[in-house]
Amino acid sequence: MFLLRALVVWLVIIAVETVHGILRTLLLVPMMGDFPARQISVFTCSLLIFGVTLLFINWIAARTTLQLLMVGTIWVLLTILFEITLGRLVLDLSWDRITEDYDITSGGFLGFGLLFMAVSPLLATRFRRTIPLTNSSP
């Protein structure tokens, strides 16, 4: 059951990422150019992913470290598949343009963003456990 819920949350993440990408194109690209805007957006999108994960991590109901890492790994695989499909079939991007964001030697940071996505369910669970969810003062 937790995998189905993880899929639903991934759809929310992709919707948030899509809006984020549109806003990046409209606001950041004209100011600084495409590639630097994509570099910056890896970090801002990672924060958005973590925020969505924090909101839904209890609902996903993955309980073990292995389950949480499984959720993150599935999100990464689905995201890569989504980006390749969108890039090649919808936006007609070249393979060089798609892989550019993953190439650390050329300044591509997307690999770091995907690594963060993979561990975000685990991090969100640990973060939620350190914050009291109810007011415990008398």
C-alpha positions as CSV (number, residue, x, y, z in Angstrom):
1,M,0.0,0.0,0.0
2,F,2.8,2.4,0.8
3,L,4.1,2.1,-2.8
4,L,0.8,3.2,-4.3
5,R,0.8,6.2,-1.9
6,A,4.4,7.0,-2.8
7,L,3.3,7.0,-6.5
8,V,0.5,9.5,-5.7
9,V,3.0,11.8,-3.8
10,W,5.4,11.5,-6.8
11,L,2.7,12.8,-9.0
12,V,2.4,15.8,-6.7
13,I,6.1,16.3,-6.8
14,I,6.1,16.2,-10.6
15,A,3.3,18.8,-10.7
16,V,5.3,21.0,-8.3
17,E,8.5,20.5,-10.4
18,T,6.6,21.4,-13.6
19,V,5.3,24.6,-12.2
20,H,8.8,25.3,-10.8
21,G,10.3,24.7,-14.3
22,I,7.8,27.1,-15.9
23,L,8.5,29.8,-13.4
24,R,12.3,29.2,-13.9
25,T,11.8,29.7,-17.6
26,L,9.7,32.8,-17.2
27,L,11.6,34.5,-14.4
28,L,15.2,33.2,-14.0
29,V,16.2,32.4,-17.6
30,P,15.8,36.0,-18.9
31,M,17.9,37.3,-16.1
32,M,20.8,34.9,-16.1
33,G,20.5,32.5,-19.0
34,D,19.3,28.9,-19.3
35,F,22.1,26.8,-17.9
36,P,22.8,28.9,-14.7
37,A,19.0,29.1,-14.1
38,R,18.9,25.3,-14.3
39,Q,21.8,25.0,-11.9
40,I,20.1,27.2,-9.3
41,S,16.8,25.5,-9.8
42,V,18.2,22.1,-8.7
43,F,18.6,23.6,-5.2
44,T,15.3,25.4,-5.1
45,C,13.5,22.3,-6.5
46,S,15.2,20.1,-3.9
47,L,13.7,22.3,-1.2
48,L,10.3,22.0,-2.8
49,I,10.6,18.2,-3.0
50,F,11.6,18.1,0.7
51,G,8.6,20.3,1.6
52,V,6.2,18.0,-0.3
53,T,7.8,15.0,1.3
54,L,7.5,16.5,4.7
55,L,3.8,17.1,4.1
56,F,3.0,13.6,2.9
57,I,5.6,11.3,4.6
58,N,3.3,10.1,7.4
59,W,0.5,9.4,4.8
60,I,2.8,7.3,2.7
61,A,3.2,5.0,5.7
62,A,6.6,3.6,4.8
63,R,8.0,2.6,8.2
64,T,11.4,1.0,7.7
65,T,14.6,2.5,6.4
66,L,14.5,0.1,3.5
67,Q,10.9,1.1,2.6
68,L,11.8,4.8,2.8
69,L,14.8,4.4,0.6
70,M,12.7,2.3,-1.8
71,V,10.2,5.2,-2.0
72,G,13.0,7.6,-2.8
73,T,14.6,5.3,-5.4
74,I,11.3,4.8,-7.1
75,W,10.8,8.5,-7.2
76,V,14.2,9.0,-8.8
77,L,13.6,6.3,-11.4
78,L,10.2,7.7,-12.3
79,T,11.6,11.2,-12.5
80,I,14.4,10.2,-14.8
81,L,11.9,8.4,-17.0
82,F,9.6,11.5,-16.9
83,E,12.4,13.9,-17.8
84,I,13.7,11.8,-20.7
85,T,10.2,11.3,-22.1
86,L,9.3,14.9,-21.7
87,G,12.6,16.1,-23.1
88,R,12.7,13.7,-26.1
89,L,9.1,13.4,-27.1
90,V,7.5,16.7,-26.0
91,L,10.3,19.3,-26.1
92,D,12.3,17.6,-28.8
93,L,15.6,18.0,-26.9
94,S,18.8,16.3,-28.0
95,W,20.4,13.6,-25.9
96,D,23.3,16.0,-25.3
97,R,21.0,18.6,-23.9
98,I,19.2,16.1,-21.6
99,T,22.4,14.6,-20.2
100,E,24.0,18.1,-19.8
101,D,22.2,18.6,-16.5
102,Y,23.7,15.3,-15.1
103,D,27.3,16.0,-16.1
104,I,29.1,17.2,-13.0
105,T,32.2,18.0,-14.9
106,S,30.3,20.6,-17.0
107,G,28.5,22.1,-14.0
108,G,25.4,20.0,-14.1
109,F,23.9,19.5,-10.6
110,L,20.9,17.4,-11.4
111,G,22.6,14.2,-10.1
112,F,22.8,15.9,-6.7
113,G,19.2,16.8,-6.8
114,L,18.2,13.2,-7.6
115,L,20.4,11.9,-4.8
116,F,18.6,14.3,-2.4
117,M,15.3,13.1,-3.8
118,A,16.3,9.5,-3.1
119,V,17.0,10.2,0.6
120,S,14.3,12.8,1.2
121,P,11.7,10.3,2.5
122,L,14.3,9.1,5.1
123,L,15.3,12.6,6.0
124,A,11.7,13.8,6.2
125,T,10.8,10.9,8.6
126,R,13.8,11.7,10.8
127,F,13.0,15.4,10.7
128,R,9.3,14.8,11.6
129,R,10.4,12.7,14.6
130,T,12.4,15.6,16.0
131,I,9.5,18.1,15.9
132,P,6.7,17.7,18.3
133,L,3.5,17.3,16.3
134,T,1.3,18.5,19.2
135,N,1.6,21.3,21.7
136,S,2.9,19.6,24.8
137,S,2.9,22.7,27.1
138,P,0.4,22.8,30.0
